[in-house]
Structure formats: structure tokens, C-alpha cells
């Protein structure tokens, strides 16, 4: 038997109750389950002042790839001040992907991998983390 977290067991139990008692369709249930599985990707970056043209090309190329992956841009923020630490990032972008697999597939895709040299010229710092 596969080990399940309390959240997974509770979610599964809630799904069964919903199906049995209030008649939620399998399609609705799948859509709701997928919304729970979204992966929030946080990009922390500092553009390279000498890479303005590379930055423009990178942004123009990555936008359609994000759309293709089903990601939705949540926020794009310019850092005003650091309250703790000294990471030195200039901006933070937040995007929601339909799933952790979709986020991983996006960054592993041949199309995105081809942009890495351009990204290297566009940014002096570029880090990506994912939260759920």
C-alpha cells in the first residue's frame, strides 16, 4: 500500500463524499483536483545592464512558451528594498503552472533549453523556485 499524506487521504475522502452526496460530476472533480495541483513558480532575477537586447529577445520568446505550457503570470514585481538578507535581486516574477509536471516540462523543454544562452546574457542573476 502506498503511503499517503493526511492531505491526500482527506482530499480523497472529500472527493468520494462529494460524488456520493452532492453529485459532483467526474469532470468537475477532475477540474477541482487539477486546481489543487497547481505549482507556483517564483523567478528571482537581476537583468544585466549590458544585456538589454538579449533581455528583450528572451522576454519575447519566453512569453509564448509560458502560454503554451498553460502557465498564468500572477505577478511581476520590482524589488524596492530588502528587509532581511542581501540577495540583490532586482525583480521577482510569479507564475502558476497547471501542475508540477507542467512546470518541470516547461523548463526541460527543448524550446526553453534553447533560450538558456540568451538568458545568460540577459541576466546577471536568475534563480527559480517552486512552491505548492
C-alpha positions as CSV (number, residue, x, y, z in Angstrom):
1,X,0.0,0.0,0.0
2,X,1.4,3.4,-1.0
3,X,1.9,5.9,1.9
4,X,-0.5,8.9,1.6
5,X,-0.3,12.1,3.4
6,X,-3.1,13.3,5.6
7,X,-3.9,15.9,3.0
8,X,-4.1,13.3,0.2
9,X,-6.4,11.0,2.4
10,X,-8.6,13.9,3.3
11,X,-8.8,15.1,-0.3
12,X,-9.7,11.6,-1.5
13,X,-12.3,11.1,1.2
14,X,-13.8,14.5,0.5
15,X,-13.9,13.7,-3.2
16,X,-15.8,10.5,-2.5
17,X,-18.3,12.3,-0.2
18,X,-18.8,14.9,-2.9
19,X,-19.5,12.3,-5.6
20,X,-21.9,10.3,-3.4
21,X,-23.8,13.0,-1.6
22,X,-24.0,16.0,-3.8
23,X,-23.5,14.5,-7.3
24,X,-20.4,16.4,-8.5
25,X,-19.5,15.1,-11.9
26,X,-16.2,13.4,-12.6
27,X,-15.3,16.3,-14.9
28,X,-15.9,18.8,-12.2
29,X,-14.0,16.7,-9.7
30,X,-11.0,16.4,-12.1
31,X,-11.0,20.2,-12.7
32,X,-11.1,20.8,-8.9
33,X,-8.3,18.3,-8.3
34,X,-6.1,19.9,-11.0
35,X,-6.6,23.3,-9.4
36,X,-5.2,21.9,-6.2
37,X,-2.2,20.5,-8.0
38,X,-1.0,23.9,-9.4
39,X,2.6,24.7,-9.0
40,X,3.6,28.3,-8.2
41,X,6.9,29.2,-9.8
42,X,8.9,32.1,-8.5
43,X,11.6,33.6,-10.6
44,X,14.1,35.9,-8.9
45,X,16.3,37.8,-11.3
46,X,18.5,40.8,-11.9
47,X,18.9,41.9,-15.5
48,X,22.4,42.5,-16.8
49,X,22.7,46.2,-17.8
50,X,24.8,45.2,-20.8
51,X,22.2,42.6,-21.9
52,X,19.3,44.8,-22.8
53,X,18.8,43.4,-26.3
54,X,19.2,39.8,-25.0
55,X,16.6,40.6,-22.3
56,X,14.1,41.9,-24.9
57,X,14.6,38.7,-27.1
58,X,14.3,36.4,-24.1
59,X,11.1,38.0,-22.8
60,X,9.6,37.9,-26.3
61,X,10.5,34.3,-26.7
62,X,9.5,33.0,-23.3
63,X,6.0,34.5,-23.3
64,X,4.6,32.2,-25.9
65,X,6.2,29.2,-24.3
66,X,4.6,30.1,-21.0
67,X,1.2,30.4,-22.7
68,X,1.7,27.0,-24.5
69,X,2.5,25.4,-21.1
70,X,-0.7,26.7,-19.6
71,X,1.1,28.9,-17.1
72,X,-0.5,32.1,-16.0
73,X,1.5,35.1,-14.8
74,X,0.4,36.1,-11.4
75,X,2.7,39.0,-10.5
76,X,5.9,40.7,-11.7
77,X,7.4,42.8,-9.0
78,X,10.4,45.2,-8.9
79,X,12.3,44.9,-5.6
80,X,12.2,48.1,-3.7
81,X,14.1,47.1,-0.5
82,X,15.5,44.1,1.2
83,X,14.3,43.7,4.8
84,X,16.4,40.6,5.6
85,X,19.4,39.3,3.7
86,X,21.3,40.6,0.7
87,X,20.4,38.5,-2.3
88,X,20.4,41.6,-4.5
89,X,17.6,40.6,-6.9
90,X,16.0,43.4,-8.9
91,X,12.8,41.6,-9.7
92,X,10.5,38.7,-8.8
93,X,8.0,37.1,-11.1
94,X,5.3,34.6,-10.0
95,X,3.5,32.3,-12.3
96,X,1.1,29.4,-11.7
97,X,1.5,26.3,-13.8
98,X,-1.3,23.7,-14.1
99,X,0.9,21.1,-12.2
100,X,4.4,20.4,-11.0
101,X,4.9,18.3,-14.1
102,X,3.9,21.2,-16.4
103,X,6.4,23.4,-14.6
104,X,9.2,20.8,-14.9
105,X,8.3,20.1,-18.5
106,X,8.4,23.8,-19.3
107,X,12.0,24.3,-18.1
108,X,13.2,20.9,-19.5
109,X,11.6,21.6,-23.0
110,X,13.9,21.9,-26.0
111,X,12.4,25.3,-26.7
112,X,13.2,26.6,-23.3
113,X,16.6,25.0,-23.2
114,X,17.5,26.8,-26.4
115,X,16.9,30.1,-24.6
116,X,19.4,29.4,-21.8
117,X,22.4,31.1,-23.6
118,X,20.2,34.1,-24.3
119,X,19.0,34.1,-20.7
120,X,22.7,34.0,-19.6
121,X,23.3,37.2,-21.5
122,X,20.1,38.9,-20.3
123,X,20.5,38.4,-16.5
124,X,23.4,38.6,-14.1
125,X,21.3,36.6,-11.6
126,X,18.5,34.2,-12.3
127,X,17.0,31.7,-9.9
128,X,13.8,29.7,-10.0
129,X,12.0,28.0,-7.1
130,X,8.6,26.3,-6.9
131,X,6.0,26.3,-4.2
132,X,2.8,24.4,-3.7
